[in-house]
């Protein structure tokens, strides 16, 4: 898992156009539904971020532009899961976090553009708190159950947290 200094923005929080600009894009063909168009045109998109060595792809749409949007979103999710930004208990929650978290409740749909950056911020804080989700929730002005709900929206995040907690002889979350 890579780390970045605390003053730099997490790559999952970068605007899609800036993230795309720093990535290497490969277009390719994929088999499957879509008929001749899919078999003859390179509509599949693979994005690779050389700074983090994390990648993502999308090929389920017939349009290259649609696949690019999906690949960027998946890359942002993969960055949220696989790239840690050093976080300090003294760091205030981000503006995006504050806009989405009111009175301890996190309001976000897992398909919304803000979801990867919120997930990254929560995971960074959980890591900074030694995998103590309750301490991270307190620092983020949310409840523990709301942080757990956020993690459950991306099953790989919940698996990551529980695996790391078990390595530290901490109780996993359900």
C-alpha positions in Angstrom: 0.0 0.0 0.0 1.5 3.3 -1.1 1.5 6.5 1.1 1.6 10.2 0.3 2.4 13.2 2.5 -0.4 14.7 4.5 -0.5 18.0 2.6 -1.2 16.4 -0.7 -4.8 15.6 -1.8 -5.7 11.9 -1.9 -5.8 10.8 -5.6 -9.3 9.5 -5.2 -10.4 13.0 -4.4 -8.9 14.5 -7.6 -11.4 15.7 -10.2 -11.9 13.1 -12.9 -10.3 15.2 -15.7 -7.1 15.8 -13.6 -6.9 12.1 -12.6 -7.4 11.0 -16.2 -4.7 13.4 -17.4 -2.1 11.8 -15.2 -3.1 8.3 -16.2 -2.0 6.1 -19.1 -5.0 5.0 -21.1 -5.2 1.9 -23.2 -8.1 1.2 -25.5 -8.9 -2.4 -26.5 -11.6 -4.7 -27.7 -13.5 -7.1 -25.5 -15.8 -9.9 -26.4 -19.4 -10.2 -25.2 -22.7 -8.7 -25.8 -22.9 -5.7 -28.2 -22.6 -7.4 -31.5 -20.3 -6.3 -34.3 -19.7 -2.9 -32.9 -18.2 -4.3 -29.7 -16.1 -6.8 -31.6 -14.7 -4.4 -34.2 -14.2 -1.2 -32.2 -11.8 -0.6 -29.3 -14.4 0.6 -26.8 -12.9 -1.0 -23.6 -10.8 1.4 -21.6 -7.9 0.5 -19.2 -6.5 3.3 -17.0 -3.2 3.0 -15.2 -2.0 5.6 -12.7 1.8 5.5 -12.8 2.2 7.5 -9.6 0.4 4.9 -7.6 0.7 1.8 -9.9 -3.1 1.3 -9.5 -5.3 0.5 -12.5 -8.9 0.0 -13.4 -10.9 -0.9 -16.6 -14.4 -0.8 -18.0 -15.7 -2.6 -21.0 -19.4 -3.2 -20.4 -20.7 -0.2 -22.4 -20.8 0.1 -26.1 -19.4 3.7 -26.0 -15.7 4.4 -25.3 -16.7 7.6 -23.5 -19.0 5.7 -21.2 -16.4 3.1 -20.5 -13.8 5.9 -19.8 -16.2 7.4 -17.2 -16.7 4.0 -15.6 -13.0 3.3 -15.6 -12.2 6.6 -13.9 -14.8 5.9 -11.2 -13.4 2.4 -10.7 -9.9 3.8 -10.6 -10.9 6.3 -7.9 -12.4 3.4 -5.9 -9.3 1.4 -6.3 -7.2 4.4 -5.2 -9.4 4.8 -2.2 -8.8 1.2 -1.2 -5.1 0.8 -2.2 -3.5 4.1 -1.6 -3.0 5.5 1.9 -2.5 9.2 2.7 -0.9 10.0 6.0 -3.6 11.4 8.2 -3.3 13.0 11.6 -5.9 13.2 14.4 -5.4 17.0 14.2 -6.5 17.1 10.6 -10.0 18.5 10.2 -12.4 16.6 8.0 -12.4 17.8 4.4 -15.1 20.2 2.9 -16.5 17.3 1.0 -16.8 15.2 4.2 -18.4 18.1 6.1 -20.9 18.6 3.2 -21.9 14.9 3.3 -21.9 14.4 7.0 -24.5 16.2 9.1 -25.3 15.5 12.8 -23.3 12.2 12.6 -25.1 10.9 9.5 -23.3 10.4 6.2 -25.4 11.0 3.2 -23.9 9.4 0.1 -24.9 7.0 -2.6 -22.1 4.6 -3.6 -22.5 5.5 -7.2 -22.1 9.3 -6.6 -18.8 11.0 -7.7 -18.0 11.9 -4.1 -18.1 8.3 -2.8 -14.5 7.4 -3.6 -13.1 10.5 -1.9 -15.2 9.9 1.2 -14.2 6.3 1.4 -10.5 7.3 1.0 -10.9 9.9 3.8 -12.5 7.4 6.1 -9.9 4.7 5.4 -7.0 7.1 5.9 -8.5 8.2 9.3 -9.1 4.6 10.3 -5.5 3.7 9.5 -4.3 6.8 11.5 -6.3 5.6 14.5 -4.7 2.2 14.4 -7.8 0.6 12.8 -10.0 1.8 15.6 -13.2 2.7 13.7 -14.8 4.3 16.7 -11.9 6.7 17.2 -11.9 7.5 13.5 -15.6 8.2 13.5 -15.3 10.5 16.5 -12.6 12.5 14.6 -14.8 12.6 11.5 -17.8 13.8 13.5 -19.8 10.7 12.5 -21.1 7.6 14.4 -19.3 4.3 14.2 -22.3 2.7 12.6 -22.3 5.4 9.9 -18.6 4.7 9.1 -19.4 0.9 9.0 -22.3 1.6 6.7 -20.0 3.6 4.4 -17.5 0.8 4.4 -20.2 -1.8 3.6 -21.1 0.2 0.4 -17.8 -1.1 -0.9 -17.3 -4.7 0.3 -13.6 -4.6 -0.4 -13.2 -1.8 2.1 -15.0 -3.8 4.8 -12.9 -6.8 4.0 -9.7 -4.7 4.2 -10.7 -3.2 7.6 -11.6 -6.5 9.1 -8.5 -8.2 7.8 -6.3 -5.5 9.3 -8.2 -5.6 12.6 -7.8 -9.4 12.8 -4.0 -9.0 12.2 -4.0 -6.8 15.3 -6.1 -9.1 17.4 -9.1 -6.7 17.2 -12.7 -7.8 16.8 -13.9 -7.7 13.2 -17.1 -5.8 12.3 -20.2 -7.6 10.9 
